[in-house]
């Protein structure tokens, strides 16, 4: 009974934290979504019929994209509890790393998956900027004289937001969760207040009004669709953040709190616009009584800060997956929770996002200007997620082609329409996220290809293990006490560092271990199958350790576990040998020269293997080597 009670308490805590992290983005979309739908540039007058049409599109977008696609289907496609586009890619095409088994479709979808992941970073840059600006702009509703303070206040808020990230997602969620509960309660109450002005607004539940809106306005309605999409832009974050909180808390928070509050507020804004068309300038804040405007602006600013957390946390998870799967260089990754292994902090990503957000705020200076840049990256990512879901459903769940197509086809059609509408924003700022996506995609593919070429060059010069052991038997080399551990990328060959050590020092430890750490196509690996130990001969051993792409490799821990296999270590008598490769661009076939130079720069700036594998720094010896690629 006590255990069940604790489980319920933990579930409630995770649900509350999910409200504070996962649903911040989509939960603050009422600040600007309806306003942008009736922006003067669209040329759509604020009439009762148009309001009902736009509202109908908003309602059904929330139902079809977020509720059905993500919450009902995609969230079930967890890769051992982890979500995100790279986790989904691993489920859909687990064989893509093996060229002899991978066909053209896995290769193409891998590239699309990488591009979708790269686009999420662009989204993570714009989301904090647009939500914070949209909230602080509520000051202009109080008085136009305060408009001068919008940008400076937004800058201060963003600096503070990124400054507290090192506390960890869980701690931030516990602080943000109660604030978001108040926020969702507030927007629901404001919505009810608006609905009481004109209860007939509930007619918008009928999808006929949305279809009629398209029939009457044609091209203008298609343009407005790009603004309607703003109501679902946090959908991808639900999946990316699944590893932080789990499926059940995220799903419960959506259907129990978030969706009802959002629908009530959008209905309230619609009812207000039917009676007061002039309120289209900022319908969200016009819902509130004037005495409550200042407190509402403060609450909206807090909610906007929280809104940014979903994409920031998602960017951390995505980066860790990319590093472990070999798409990005090694980075410092800090775990911020002992209980939830998915809660991490990556300083390099954090500060890069902060600089980008500040540049966007200072460059665009208003949420309306940023709305022109928002959406294109998210729609592309959603389309790629839908395609990957199609293949994953067939691979993991055994769905037939037609069943998978029936489910994913509907979502794909809706998202394709949204993509077309958002593509019109490219000249007005949408180019920014595409540029970010292309740059990061180039970095990912360059690193991946460069590592493959480096592996091929090293493997070609590697000595087969049987041949090496035979040469050791013949040579009578002096042996010193202790253990030499050589990290080996090749699980079958002899480590290059060992060959260099023999070449220069002509000596061996009495016990030599070849240690290879591999990354599996799943987030976590069972402890029982993590380590394999093989005794070779003449004091040589081979140890292989397998980690998931959401786990941090820990070489000393691997060696401690080897005691169960008859291989015991004393750290004070163990030396770790690593090879540090210096990349030399060449004219050999493989990559363009500029990409070889880019790879060399990335390699020089990656985190050291000593830190990445958590080796004791005072026991590590690095041996340099030059490799032409």
C-alpha positions, -999 to +999 in steps of 0.1 A: +000+000+000+028+024+009+046+015-023+015+023-043+011+056-025+047+065-033+041+055-069+011+079-071+031+107-055+059+102-080+034+101-109+018+133-096+052+149-093+062+139-129+028+151-142+033+185-125+069+188-138+057+178-173+032+207-172+061+230-164+085+217-191+067+199-218+036+220-223+051+255-218+054+261-256+020+249-267+004+263-235+015+298-243+004+298-280-029+317-271-007+347-265-002+353-302-018+326-324-053+341-328-038+376-331-016+364-360-045+347-377-062+381-381-031+401-388-038+430-411-013+416-437-036+386-443-065+408-454-092+387-437-118+409-419-129+400-384-164+388-391-184+362-371-182+337-400-144+342-403-139+339-366-158+307-365-139+294-395-105+302-380-115+288-346-127+256-362-093+252-379-076+257-345-097+232-327-093+205-353-056+211-356-052+205-319-072+174-321-057+158-352-020+168-348-014+169-311-041+147-296-043+119-322-010+119-339+014+127-310-004+118-278-023+087-290+001+072-315+037+087-317+042+088-279+036+050-278+066+046-301+091+050-273+126+036-278+129+021-243+113+052-228+132+077-250+115+099-276+127+123-303+134+120-340+167+101-337+152+076-313+124+071-338+149+067-366+167+039-347+134+021-343+123+025-379+157+015-395+179-004-369+198-019-398+209+014-414+244+012-400+251-020-418+256-012-455+251-048-467+216-048-452+206-012-456+189-002-489+183+032-504+152+039-483+170+036-450+198+059-463+173+085-475+153+084-443+184+086-422+193+118-440+158+131-436+159+122-399+191+140-394+177+171-412+146+170-390+168+168-359+189+198-372+157+218-378+146+212-342+176+234-331+163+262-352+129+258-335+146+258-301+161+291-309+129+308-320+105+294-294+120+312-264+123+345-283+087+346-297+070+334-265+089+359-242+083+388-266+046+378-270+042+379-232+061+411-225+042+428-253+012+427-230+027+459-215+016+477-247-020+468-240-017+487-207-001+517-223+018+523-255+044+542-236+058+510-221+066+496-256+102+508-253+108+484-224+096+452-243+129+443-259+152+451-228+129+431-205+128+402-229+166+401-230+169+401-192+143+373-189+161+351-215+195+355-199+179+345-165+162+315-182+194+301-197+213+309-165+193+285-144+194+255-167+223+239-149+199+232-120+183+204-141+151+198-159+135+181-128+143+210-104+131+235-130+100+215-136+091+214-099+094+252-098+077+258-132+049+232-127+029+251-101+032+283-121+018+265-152-011+251-132-020+287-123-014+297-159-037+270-174-063+278-147-061+315-156-064+310-194-094+286-188-111+312-166-104+340-191-118+317-218-150+311-199-154+349-193-152+354-231-175+325-239-202+340-216-202+370-240-213+348-269-219+311-262-228+305-299-190+303-305-192+266-297-206+262-332-169+262-343-166+226-332-183+218-365-155+213-391-179+227-417-170+263-406-133+256-414-141+242-448-164+271-455-137+296-445-114+280-472-142+280-498-150+317-493-114+330-490-093+306-510-058+318-512-062+342-482-074+312-461-043+293-471-021+321-460-039+323-426-032+285-422+004+294-416-007+313-385-032+286-374-002+263-372+012+284-343-013+266-320+004+232-325+041+242-326+049+225-293+037+191-305+072+178-315+085+187-280+060+163-265+079+134-281+114+149-277+109+153-240+093+119-233+126+105-218+125+133-192+091+124-177+076+093-193+045+086-214+018+084-188+024+118-171+027+136-204-005+120-217-025+126-185-014+163-183-025+168-219-060+154-217-066+164-181-053+200-180-037+214-211-062+206-239-093+217-220-077+250-209-065+257-245-099+250-260-117+272-235-093+301-241-095+299-279-133+297-276-132+328-253-110+347-277-133+338-306-164+349-287-147+382-278-138+389-315-173+382-326-186+410-304-155+432-305-137+430-338-113+458-327-099+434-300-080+415-328-050+437-320-043+415-290-074+393-282-056+374-254-050+404-231-083+420-241-101+391-224-088+402-190-104+430-170-082+461-171-072+459-133-058+424-139-036+434-169-004+439-150-006+407-130-016+388-162+014+403-180+036+390-152+021+356-152+023+355-190+060+364-188+066+336-163+046+311-186+066+323-216+099+316-198+085+281-190+074+277-226+110+279-237+119+249-215+103+222-237+125+229-267+156+236-245+152+202-228+145+186-261+177+200-276+197+185-247+182+150-253+187+153-290+223+164-287+231+135-264+216+111-288+235+126-317+268+125-298+264+088-288+252+078-323+282+094-339+266+124-355+282+151-334+316+155-316+319+145-279+305+172-256+303+176-218+270+161-206+259+166-170+232+144-155+210+164-132+189+137-116+198+104-099+163+089-105+154+102-140+183+092-163+169+113-192+174+146-173+206+162-185+223+195-191+248+203-219+265+237-213+277+242-250+242+237-263+227+259-236+249+289-243+247+286-280+209+287-278+210+317-255+232+337-279+209+328-308+177+337-289+192+371-279+202+378-315+167+370-327+150+393-301+174+421-309+170+415-347+133+410-351+122+430-320+085+418-320+066+385-318+047+394-350+080+398-369+092+365-354+060+348-364+071+352-400+101+330-392+083+305-371+067+273-384+087+262-414+112+242-393+085+226-372+063+216-401+092+199-419+102+181-386+066+169-382+064+156-417+097+137-412+084+123-379+052+111-397+073+093-424+095+077-398+064+067-377+050+049-408+081+027-411+085+022-373+049+011-369+055-016-395+088-026-380+079-025-343+042-031-341+039-053-372+013-031-389+005-038-425+014-012-452-022-001-456-028+003-418+003+023-413-005+044-444-041+050-432-029+065-399+002+083-411-014+094-444-040+116-427-014+133-405+009+137-435-018+154-456-027+179-429+010+187-422+017+190-459-009+217-461+006+235-431+041+232-447+028+248-478+013+277-459+044+282-438+067+280-469+052+314-478+070+328-447+105+319-461+112+354-475+099+370-443+122+352-418+115+316-424+149+314-441+165+317-407+155+282-394+163+267-428+198+282-427+203+269-391+190+234-402+213+233-433+243+244-412+237+218-385+229+191-410+262+198-427+280+195-394+263+162-386+269+146-419+305+159-421+312+144-386+296+111-394+314+108-428+347+120-414+345+094-385+337+067-411+367+077-432+390+079-401+378+044-391+386+030-425+421+046-425+429+033-391+414-002-397+435-005-429+467+000-410+456-021-380+473-054-372+451-085-368+451-098-332+464-134-340+493-120-360+502-095-332+500-122-304+523-144-325+548-116-328+547-111-290+555-147-285+586-145-306+599-112-293+606-117-255+597-081-246+603-069-211+572-068-189+565-044-160+541-048-131+506-035-134+479-033-160+479-014-193+444-006-206+443+004-243+411+019-256+403+004-290+377+016-315+381-016-335+365-045-314+386-071-332+420-055-341+450-043-320+448-007-306+469+018-325+481+032-292+496-001-282+515-004-315+529+032-310+538+024-274+558-007-285+574+012-313+587+039-290+590+023-255+596-013-264+579-025-232+547-041-221+527-043-188+524-078-173+487-076-181+473-058-212+436-051-218+420-041-251+389-021-241+362-013-267+331+007-259+303+005-284+269+023-287+238+003-294+208+014-315+186+017-283+186+043-254+197+019-227+213-016-225+205-043-199+232-046-173+234-083-178+245-080-214+266-048-211+301-065-207+319-093-224+353-104-213+377-127-234+410-140-222+434-141-251+469-154-242+502-143-226+485-118-202+463-102-229+425-097-225+398-082-246+369-064-229+338-051-248+312-028-232+279-019-248+260+014-239+228+029-251+226+062-269+212+079-237+238+065-214+272+079-205+302+055-210+322+049-179+354+030-185+365+026-148+330+012-140+334-013-168+367-024-154+353-028-119+325-050-133+352-072-150+359-088-115+328-109-121+346-124-151+378-132-133+396-100-143+403-078-113+418-043-114+435-020-089+433+016-102+466+026-086+484-001-107+465+006-140+475+030-168+451+040-196+465+045-231+447+065-257+456+075-293+449+112-302+445+115-339+455+147-357+434+149-389+453+159-420+431+168-450+443+153-482+434+148-519+423+112-513+388+103-522+362+106-495+350+141-488+354+175-504+385+194-491+364+220-473+345+193-454+378+176-445+390+209-430+357+213-412+360+178-398+395+185-386+383+216-368+355+197-352+378+169-341+402+194-324+374+210-305+356+178-293+357+168-256+387+147-248+383+110-246+397+111-210+367+132-198+341+115-221+350+080-209+354+093-173+390+081-170+412+092-140+432+120-156+464+112-136+464+076-150+461+085-187+488+084-214+480+099-248+499+089-279+496+112-309+493+101-345+485+118-378+459+104-401+452+115-436+415+114-447 
